[in-house]
Amino acid sequence: MGYVETAFKEHSSSGLGATQLVGEILRDDPSLMQKGYSDFKDKIDAIEETPLTSFLKATQLHYMSVFMQYKEEPILDNQIAVITELTQKTNQNTICLFNTEEQRENLRNIINGIATLVEEQLQSNDTTVVDLNMTPQLTYTIELLNVMAVATRGLNAITEVMCQSLLPGPEFVK
């Protein structure tokens, strides 16, 4: 565990590669999960301190989903720990789900732009890959929704209620 902790502290700002490596180490050994590696507060504090204009913020959040499951099976205690820590943050730099009408309009414009780009490629019969330019805010929001989905796997009623406090169903549909 000491080596994993050191790797996280030294490389957590290095980008997705370092994050995935540490995540894979933990994901493949359930005994590491059971040795108290549930101190999510520092990791979520790091997310909060990272500006919303940085793609690193989404990378750091992705790391949280690793700790909530083992081989696609939910780990109840870890689900609760991660979502509890997220919902206790009052800083909108941690939770950003396009809450205002202006932000939702911006999101609609981004989604419409992506849809237009894909439609243009389909009509051109071009088989190359579409290069989507997503903003760091949208990337973070997508990752936050993914973390919330992982947190509610296994019909975890506790985390479902917590996730509803972050994003009520009717607001999401809107």
C-alpha positions as CSV (number, residue, x, y, z in Angstrom):
1,M,0.0,0.0,0.0
2,G,2.9,2.4,0.7
3,Y,4.1,2.1,-2.9
4,V,0.6,2.7,-4.3
5,E,0.2,5.7,-2.1
6,T,3.6,7.1,-3.1
7,A,2.7,6.5,-6.8
8,F,-0.6,8.3,-6.4
9,K,1.0,11.3,-4.6
10,E,3.9,11.6,-7.0
11,H,2.1,11.1,-10.3
12,S,-1.5,12.1,-9.7
13,S,-1.0,15.3,-11.8
14,S,0.9,13.5,-14.5
15,G,-2.2,12.7,-16.5
16,L,-4.4,9.7,-17.4
17,G,-1.5,7.2,-17.9
18,A,-0.3,7.4,-14.2
19,T,-3.9,7.5,-13.0
20,Q,-4.8,4.4,-15.0
21,L,-1.7,2.5,-13.9
22,V,-2.4,3.0,-10.2
23,G,-6.1,2.2,-10.8
24,E,-5.2,-1.0,-12.6
25,I,-2.9,-2.1,-9.8
26,L,-5.8,-1.7,-7.3
27,R,-8.4,-3.1,-9.7
28,D,-6.6,-6.4,-10.1
29,D,-6.0,-7.1,-6.4
30,P,-9.1,-7.0,-4.1
31,S,-6.8,-7.4,-1.0
32,L,-5.5,-3.9,-1.7
33,M,-9.0,-2.5,-1.6
34,Q,-9.6,-4.2,1.7
35,K,-6.4,-2.8,3.4
36,G,-7.9,0.5,4.1
37,Y,-7.4,2.2,0.7
38,S,-10.6,4.1,1.2
39,D,-9.2,7.6,2.0
40,F,-11.0,9.4,-0.7
41,K,-11.0,12.8,0.9
42,D,-7.5,13.7,-0.3
43,K,-8.3,12.6,-3.8
44,I,-11.5,14.5,-3.9
45,D,-9.8,17.6,-2.4
46,A,-7.3,17.4,-5.3
47,I,-10.2,17.3,-7.7
48,E,-11.7,20.4,-6.0
49,E,-8.4,22.3,-6.2
50,T,-8.0,21.6,-10.0
51,P,-9.5,24.3,-12.1
52,L,-12.6,23.3,-14.1
53,T,-10.8,24.5,-17.2
54,S,-8.3,21.6,-17.0
55,F,-8.9,18.2,-18.5
56,L,-6.9,16.8,-15.5
57,K,-10.1,17.4,-13.4
58,A,-12.0,14.7,-15.3
59,T,-9.0,12.4,-15.2
60,Q,-8.8,12.7,-11.4
61,L,-12.6,12.0,-11.1
62,H,-12.3,9.0,-13.3
63,Y,-10.0,7.5,-10.7
64,M,-12.8,7.5,-8.2
65,S,-14.8,4.9,-10.2
66,V,-12.0,2.4,-9.9
67,F,-12.5,2.2,-6.1
68,M,-16.2,1.6,-6.3
69,Q,-16.0,-1.8,-8.0
70,Y,-14.0,-4.9,-8.3
71,K,-14.3,-6.6,-11.7
72,E,-17.6,-4.9,-12.4
73,E,-19.0,-5.9,-8.9
74,P,-19.9,-2.9,-6.7
75,I,-18.1,-2.4,-3.4
76,L,-20.8,-0.9,-1.2
77,D,-18.5,0.8,1.4
78,N,-16.4,2.4,-1.3
79,Q,-19.5,3.6,-3.3
80,I,-20.8,5.3,-0.1
81,A,-17.4,6.8,0.7
82,V,-16.9,8.4,-2.7
83,I,-20.4,9.8,-3.1
84,T,-20.5,11.0,0.5
85,E,-17.3,12.9,0.0
86,L,-18.6,14.4,-3.3
87,T,-21.9,15.4,-1.9
88,Q,-20.3,17.0,1.1
89,K,-18.4,19.5,-1.0
90,T,-20.0,22.9,-1.3
91,N,-17.6,24.2,-3.9
92,Q,-19.2,24.3,-7.3
93,N,-15.7,23.6,-8.6
94,T,-16.3,20.0,-7.6
95,I,-19.9,19.5,-8.7
96,C,-20.7,21.1,-12.0
97,L,-23.6,19.7,-13.9
98,F,-24.7,22.7,-15.9
99,N,-27.0,24.0,-13.2
100,T,-28.2,27.3,-14.6
101,E,-30.3,27.9,-17.7
102,E,-27.3,29.6,-19.4
103,Q,-25.1,26.6,-18.7
104,R,-27.7,24.2,-20.0
105,E,-28.0,26.3,-23.2
106,N,-24.3,26.0,-23.6
107,L,-24.5,22.2,-23.1
108,R,-27.2,22.0,-25.8
109,N,-25.0,24.0,-28.2
110,I,-22.1,21.7,-27.6
111,I,-24.2,18.6,-28.1
112,N,-25.8,20.0,-31.2
113,G,-22.3,20.9,-32.5
114,I,-21.2,17.3,-32.0
115,A,-24.4,15.9,-33.6
116,T,-23.8,18.2,-36.6
117,L,-20.2,17.1,-37.0
118,V,-21.2,13.4,-36.9
119,E,-24.0,14.0,-39.4
120,E,-21.7,15.8,-41.8
121,Q,-19.2,12.9,-41.6
122,L,-22.0,10.3,-42.2
123,Q,-23.1,12.3,-45.3
124,S,-19.6,12.6,-46.7
125,N,-19.0,8.9,-46.5
126,D,-15.6,9.7,-45.0
127,T,-14.4,6.7,-43.0
128,T,-11.8,8.7,-41.0
129,V,-12.3,9.2,-37.3
130,V,-14.3,12.3,-36.2
131,D,-12.2,14.6,-34.1
132,L,-14.5,15.9,-31.3
133,N,-13.4,18.9,-29.4
134,M,-15.0,18.7,-26.1
135,T,-14.5,21.3,-23.4
136,P,-12.9,20.4,-20.1
137,Q,-16.3,21.2,-18.4
138,L,-18.2,18.8,-20.6
139,T,-15.6,16.1,-20.2
140,Y,-15.7,16.6,-16.4
141,T,-19.6,16.5,-16.4
142,I,-19.6,13.2,-18.4
143,E,-17.1,11.7,-16.0
144,L,-19.2,12.9,-13.0
145,L,-22.2,11.2,-14.5
146,N,-20.2,8.0,-15.0
147,V,-19.0,8.1,-11.3
148,M,-22.6,8.6,-10.2
149,A,-23.7,5.6,-12.4
150,V,-20.9,3.4,-10.9
151,A,-21.9,4.5,-7.4
152,T,-25.4,3.3,-7.8
153,R,-24.6,-0.1,-9.3
154,G,-26.0,-3.0,-7.3
155,L,-29.1,-1.1,-6.4
156,N,-27.3,0.8,-3.6
157,A,-30.2,2.8,-2.2
158,I,-27.9,5.0,0.0
159,T,-25.8,6.2,-3.0
160,E,-28.9,6.5,-5.2
161,V,-30.3,9.1,-2.8
162,M,-27.0,10.9,-2.6
163,C,-26.7,11.0,-6.3
164,Q,-30.3,12.3,-6.5
165,S,-29.1,15.2,-4.3
166,L,-26.5,16.1,-6.8
167,L,-28.7,15.8,-9.9
168,P,-32.4,15.2,-9.5
169,G,-33.9,13.0,-12.2
170,P,-36.3,15.6,-13.6
171,E,-33.4,18.1,-13.9
172,F,-31.3,15.6,-15.7
173,V,-34.1,14.9,-18.2
174,K,-34.6,18.6,-18.7
